[in-house]
Structure formats: C-alpha cells, structure tokens
C-alpha cells in the first residue's frame, strides 16, 4: 500500500532535555554576565538583558550522544510501548507542563507550553558526524516567559518575511523578533487583547506585500480586524460580526471562520457572508483541560474547537458532524467548498472528530483522538495511509512548519555509497568526502507538518520514494516497484536543485537494485537495461563478467543497499550456475548453461553500447570507465568472431587498453585489426610494420585488402614528426619502390614531407634502383613543381626526354620521316610546333617531342651544348629542337636556316624573331606529365608551403628592354636577308612582302631599300613605304611637340625663379657669417640658404 508519509522524531522528550539543561546550568560556575556574545548573528547568540519576569535563559544542552540516546528511547512511533532507556530502567518523569503549540522556521523550533512559556530549540548540524550517526543535535537556546502567568500558549505564528513571531496566550497577542524570539517592546508594537482566534493570509506565505508588510486577521467577540505587520503593526480594516469567532483561516480575499453556531465564508471584496454548515457541539465534563478539544462554554454545552484548513487557492476544508464522548455515536465528515461556498470534490469520513488537520496538496492529514493519523487524497478522497502513534506520545495537535530540515536515517542508510573492491590507495579521500556530504544533503529533508504530543515533537515527512519502493523490492514485487519508480521519474522537474538531485539518487538506487534482482533471475537484457537507467558504474557489470582490472583509479562507489546484493551474486558464471530454473540433467544442463552465457554476453554487448553513448565525452581522456567499456566491447567482439564490429570500433576514436587489446587481437591472428588500433593511437610506425608484414606474408590476415594502396595513403597523410618520423616515411617509401614503383614515386612527390626530402639523394638512388620512367617522373616534379635551380636536374630531364623520343622513334621510323613533309603540305599558316600540337592525340612520338620542346623553350637552366651534342646526332628527327637550342646559344642564323630551308616554317621563323629566339611556336595545352598528375596531398602543412612562381614565357605584350629591342631588330633584319636569298622567287617575294607588311616596325627603311633588288617596282613596296614614312613623320612630330613643351616649361621655371629671387632679396655673406649647422665661418665656401633663412655649408645641409 502506498504510504505518502513517515514520522520522524525531532524532540523525543522535551522535559528530559530541559532537565539536562538545568543540570548543566547548576553544575556551571555562576557568571555575572551571559556566556553569549554580543553579536546579533544567529550562530553567535547575543547577550540578553536580565528580565526575571519574562525570560529564563538556559545554556545550550543536548550533546550528540545524549540526543541519540534519547532518540533511541522514543523514536519508534509504531510500537505499543516506549522502549526502555539504555542508561536507566526507570521511566522518564512526567513533565510539569504540556506542549500546546508548535512553530518552526529554518532550524529553529518554538514550543508553546501549558505554563505560559516559549521553549526555543535549534537543530544544528554536526561537523564531524560518524557514519550511522544523525548529523545534527538539539540545542535549547532559551526559555521565554510570556508574562501571562501559567496560562496556556494557544498558538505561535512565525512570519519570517518580516522577521516577526506572534504568540496567543490568555486571549492576548504579543509580538517577538526572529530568530531569538526576543519580546518587542510594547511601546513599539502594543499587545492586542480580547483575541479569540487569529490567522495569517495563506496566499502570502513566502511573500511580502508591495508596502513591505504581511497581513494578519484577528477575530474578536464582535469584530474581525485586519492588521499589516512590518516594522510596526497597523490596523487597516474591520469587519463586524454577530457571533464571536472560535477559529478562522484566510486565503486571499476570503475568510473562512466558525462561530458558536455556524461555519461562514466571508468575501472581503464584496463584504458578503455565506453560512455553510453548523458548528459541531459536544457535552463534556468539567474536567476538560485547557489544551483539549473544548475551547469555551455556551450554557450547558461546550463548543468544540472546529477544524478548518486551506486546501488550495479558492478551496477550504471544514469538518462537520456530531461530536460525542462516546466513540460509537460519532459521524464526522470533511467537506471542501470553493470561494462561493459550493461543495467541490467528494467528502471524507473519519472515525472520530479530528484534533487537527494539515493539508499538503493533494494529501490531507488528520490527527484523530484515537492516536492515529489518517492520510486521504483530496482528488479521489481515498484513504491512503493510517499512521499509528505510540501511546506515550499523547498527540495533541498538528502545525505547519516553515520547512524545518529533518534527518531521515532510513534515506541516508540507502543512499550512502562506499568504495567497492578498491585498494586503500585507490580511494580518493576528496571524492569519498563528497559522497558523504551528498548523503547528508539528501537525507536532510524539509518538513512542512509537525505533530506534537504532551512532551514530544515529531516531523511528518513525505516518505521518500526509495523507502517505499525498497520494501517492494525486498518482497520481490519488482514490477510494482518499477511502475512506481517510472511514475516518479516521469514527473521529475527539469530544474537543477537538491530535490531533483535527491530524487535522481533514489531512482538510481531503485533501478540498480531491481536490475541486480533481475540479474539474479537470469533476465539479463531487462536487468542490464535497468542498471543503465540507474546510472550504475559500468565497471561493476564488466567486473562480473570477469574483467576486474578497471575497478581502481577512480574507485567504484556503490550504494550500501546494492553493494551487499552485488557481492552475493558474484561473477556471471555463478549466477548462471545457481539459476533455480535450470534442469539438472546430464544432457540439458551444460547446453542450458551455454545458452544462458550466450544470452548474457549478448545483453552485455547491448548494455555496453548504451553506456558507451553515455560516456562518449570521456573518450580520449584516458578515463578508466571509457577504457573498461571499449576493452570489454572488443573482448566480446573477438569472442563472437565479429570482424565487422571490431573494425568499426577500432576505426573510430576509442579507449581500448592498448597492450591488452593488441595481445587479444594478435592472439586471435587479427593483425590487421591490431594495426587499426595502432592507427587510432597514432602509432603509425607500428601500423606500417604490421602492414608490410601482412603484405609479405609473414603475418597471414586475409582481412587486409589493397595493402600497398593503404601503405601509400598513410604515407601521404600529414602526420607530425613525433608520430611518424621522416626517416620512417623514407624507409617505407623505398620499401614501396621494390613492390610498386609508381606508388613510391607518388609518396616522394605528394607527401607533405616532400619538401624536407633530399632530392639529390633520392635521384641518386632512383638512378640505381628505379626504372627510367620512375626517374623521369620524379625529375619532372623536381624541375616543374619544386622549381629546382640546378642545371644538372634540367639537363638530366632533357636527356631523359631525348631518350624517350629516340626509343619511340626507333619503333616508328616512318612516322618520323613523314612529319616534316606533311607539315610542308599543310599550308604553312601555323608553326611547326603548333602542327605537332594539333596531332598529339594520335601519335606517341609527338607527345614525347612536345614534352621535350616545352622543357627546351621554358627552362633557362639546362646545358645547351650538352643537349646540342645529343640532338645533332639525328638532325632529321630533332629539327625544331635544334632551333630552340640554337636560339639559347645565340646562333640565330643557324636556327633561322633550319626553320626556313629545312622545315619551310616561315611562321615559326617570325615567332622565333619576335621572341628573341626563345620560342619556335606557341605550345598547345600541354599533355599532363606524370608528376603534375599527382597533386600534393591536401594537408594543413601545404598551406604553409610557398611554391616558387613558374618562369613566364616572353610575350609581345610585355614591354621589351632596349637590348631586347635591338636584338629583335637584328633578328628581323637577318630574317629579311634570309628570305631574299631564297631560290624560289615566288616564295621569296611573298614571304618578303608578308614580313614587310607585318613586321616592318622592326625594320629600318633605308636598310630595307638597300637590300631589296633594284628591279622591284615601287608599287610593290608602296604599303611598306607609306607605313614607314608615317611612322617616321609621326615620330618626328612627336619629338617636335615634346621639344615645344619642354621649352615652355623651362621658360615658366625661369620666370618663377626670377620672382622668387625678388621675394627673397639679396643674401649677404661676409667674414663674420657662420654656418647654422657647424657654426664655423662660411668664408668663400659654397653657401646654401635654408627655407628658414639660415645659411649653411652645402656639405652640412646635406648631412
């Protein structure tokens, strides 16, 4: 059955504590002054002025051992008789007073007695409480005499919003300051007399008005008065009554009260009164005491003190029925009405008229005369719980408290955590202290309802979820327990406060204990799901499956209530072996055991996947939990022979224990998986070592495919030197050379470490070990990408290109001979180089020649004489190549002779002259070289690397220097004379006229006229002559314009100088004049007049 509340003793025996205080006071030496400090702080009590009439201060009492001893005597509220004291066999003496009123705030407890006193207790935390000991102790701060004789204190109300307290005694309200309950002088706040009942506005609990005051409602014989309490007390409203008030409550603008005849509901805004139900009456004997149910007389009948309570905003609870001394004739009904006096919800019934009622929505607690407390639910009016009180308590009433904090030993016992299977050196003292502080916070709960008896005070606490559900778990009612826990979990607030943290700890305990109980029953999947919901340290489950190496650093902490259960279960093999459902037969027992173990491992795998997601943030931080999860997962995958899962785990960031995982993987011959683990740990040298051994067959592992490709891709990654040294990169790159040369060369070219590699050393070794194609590819990278300034590199590459061309030419002899003839027949509108470019797709020899031509035209560094010696060995094949080399050697006449007489490449000849012998034709989009087809790996290091700019081809658009211009004129003059020497007169005439028409700019008209044959008609040359004359005339006129402008500028400057001399005036230098800078005589030196008028030597002015 659901039990919403639990009673916890606060002060088991007030009279005993006071007697102890009296003994302590009598044994202490008398002092003329109080031992308290003059400070007004709560923790250092200020000195009170002597007031024998109103105060009887006592020193503090109640040590922890004394309080615990008293608690053990009367803390049980369910036993039929109080337990005997551990120190005395005689019962405690009856006190001379009874408790008639109780109030509490923070850790202060105020008791109103039947002899007119207020007892002020504090509950203070122990700083060094031992395990199992209540971490607070009681402390009697003061005993205040209200000054009204031995009249009973009927009610105490604390108002912490304004630091005030009110006591009702002998129909008089007196006022006090909090927290010490010091009387406020009557001159500041006078007493209010003739009071039959008073209440505060429940809507203002924990709040304060805009004017800094709190409302109270005071009932007198014929009037209700409303006061505002702040620094002072002010009367601000009165409402007349026809009958005197017995009891009353206020909620907002409504007051619910009971007079001698009826219950009434008063609307303070409309000033209307609604009669509800009659006030119950009872015939009593004249021996009724002051603190009993009866409060005042009315003829031969006594009127019982009616019971009223606020349910929630706009709803009030009143009790109606016939009250009799005979328990057989009582009919008591609880009625809830709204602000209009209309009944809402249903009614509740009690076996006797309640002495008091307190409402903590949605629960109603009623203290009955039979020493029981009945708990009802407001929503469905069902009776949820009956709390039987110990008869020795003699319960007299209930009161609301302002959230006093109460220790719950049952909660602390369950939520206490200790290290599990951890060595002493592995226990973190700070972490353990943090868990102790956590339990102290969780087990200290605020109490809203106090129950007081004749000599004792108890707190009515909401029963913690863990206390209720733990009993269900102990009875193996696991489903009901989990339903209750899930309901509580679904209603948890998202706020981050102590209440949410406590609830989470309780849920963790419940789910963990339920999970281990199901684990005991071999319901593995459900069990591990609950353990995950309970936030159990996954190392506990992993340890139960045989891996206990992770239980330290940090230590594993378990709830005390779970720890014993875990120890009793032992390893998973024991659980499977002790399964009560197993059939103990020869054939089926071992088979069932294997099945259960397989189910357990499958459930463990799912559980670890969930936990890995929860602890994902720990991956990479070398945390024991993350390492334990990943190592256990890897172990399961190996047992299940699940290669896909192994690689999926290892290829992503993981915390597998390196040595243990490597041993397990290599032990199962999973060398490739071991290399992947090394890879995630950035141990790349180990990775490459394993990969090379797998490729060579030293380690057999078919799981590795494309071994050479993987090795190459790893070597191309941008890896820091401390993870993979340059030496290791070179070592494995050379290893690749013997298996797949192109991959090796690609590493030398594309590796982010390529700029750090020694090019000459690589070339030297490639020359000995690699094929010419591999050497050529790397040389292309050195020349074109690295922009090597070494003539040797450029020359070697050119020689390799020559060798390639010769090799292909030997295979295609006929094609080599046809090229020049086909070009002559093609129309000669393009250069021979362009002709080769147009046919490059259909001929390998052309592609090879274009690579050579590109190098010869663009590289300024190769040894021209060496190349010339090679190309002259085959004049017919390397015709245009010889032209380019001749141009580099400045032997232009030979170059032009080849272009004109051998190739008939007139366009190429003109291009040659325009580019000053640098080019014989424009290269097309060049065929991609092997080195250029390998772009550098996209890595961060390449961002820091600056490539040298490629050399630019000379173009006509670029303004030539005077030297280049002179050389170009000479080349065109040489070309013209070569054209004039042609035997074919038609060709000679057409080419000469074309040259004069297109390149006449570079030719001198007088020289041209001298070279041309005398018999050429003038009409043939008229276009050339006209353009030449126009250029000459244009140049002459431009010169005249510039000359005129210069003369004008000179005239203007001269005029300005004359005017300036006139403004400055004469400058006199005599034998006394000195230099402004060096202060020496100017004498006959050249003098400079500075802008400020000072004179200086010309040498000094320059300095």
Secondary structure as UniProt FT lines:
FT   STRAND          5..11
FT   HELIX           14..27
FT   TURN            52..54
FT   HELIX           64..74
FT   STRAND          99..105
FT   TURN            106..107
FT   STRAND          108..113
FT   TURN            114..115
FT   STRAND          117..125
FT   TURN            127..128
FT   TURN            131..132
FT   STRAND          136..145
FT   TURN            149..150
FT   STRAND          153..159
FT   TURN            160..163
FT   STRAND          164..169
FT   TURN            170..171
FT   STRAND          172..177
FT   TURN            178..181
FT   STRAND          182..183
FT   TURN            186..188
FT   STRAND          192..193
FT   STRAND          197..201
FT   HELIX           202..204
FT   TURN            205..206
FT   TURN            210..211
FT   STRAND          214..219
FT   STRAND          223..229
FT   STRAND          233..240
FT   STRAND          245..251
FT   TURN            252..253
FT   STRAND          254..259
FT   STRAND          262..267
FT   TURN            268..271
FT   STRAND          272..278
FT   STRAND          281..282
FT   TURN            286..287
FT   TURN            290..291
FT   STRAND          294..298
FT   TURN            299..300
FT   STRAND          301..304
FT   STRAND          308..312
FT   TURN            313..314
FT   STRAND          315..322
FT   HELIX           327..329
FT   STRAND          331..338
FT   TURN            339..340
FT   STRAND          343..350
FT   STRAND          356..360
FT   TURN            361..362
FT   STRAND          363..367
FT   TURN            369..370
FT   STRAND          372..377
FT   TURN            378..380
FT   STRAND          383..388
FT   HELIX           391..393
FT   STRAND          397..407
FT   HELIX           409..415
FT   STRAND          417..420
FT   HELIX           424..426
FT   HELIX           429..443
FT   STRAND          444..452
FT   STRAND          457..462
FT   HELIX           465..474
FT   TURN            475..476
FT   HELIX           478..490
FT   HELIX           498..520
FT   TURN            521..522
FT   HELIX           524..533
FT   TURN            534..535
FT   HELIX           538..544
FT   TURN            545..546
FT   TURN            549..550
FT   TURN            552..555
FT   STRAND          556..559
FT   HELIX           560..569
FT   HELIX           572..577
FT   TURN            580..581
FT   HELIX           586..614
FT   HELIX           616..618
FT   TURN            619..622
FT   HELIX           624..639
FT   TURN            640..641
FT   HELIX           643..651
FT   HELIX           658..667
FT   TURN            668..669
FT   HELIX           671..680
FT   TURN            681..682
FT   HELIX           684..696
FT   TURN            702..703
FT   HELIX           707..715
FT   TURN            721..723
FT   HELIX           726..737
FT   TURN            738..739
FT   HELIX           741..750
FT   TURN            752..753
FT   HELIX           754..756
FT   HELIX           759..769
FT   HELIX           772..780
FT   HELIX           781..785
FT   HELIX           791..811
FT   HELIX           813..825
FT   TURN            826..827
FT   HELIX           832..838
FT   HELIX           840..842
FT   HELIX           844..858
FT   HELIX           864..871
FT   HELIX           872..874
FT   TURN            875..877
FT   HELIX           879..888
FT   TURN            889..890
FT   HELIX           892..897
FT   HELIX           898..902
FT   HELIX           906..914
FT   TURN            915..917
FT   TURN            930..933
FT   HELIX           941..944
FT   TURN            956..957
FT   HELIX           962..980
FT   HELIX           985..999
FT   HELIX           1000..1002
FT   HELIX           1005..1011
FT   TURN            1014..1015
FT   HELIX           1018..1021
FT   HELIX           1022..1064
FT   TURN            1071..1072
FT   TURN            1076..1078
FT   TURN            1083..1084
FT   STRAND          1087..1089
FT   TURN            1091..1092
FT   STRAND          1095..1097
FT   HELIX           1098..1102
//
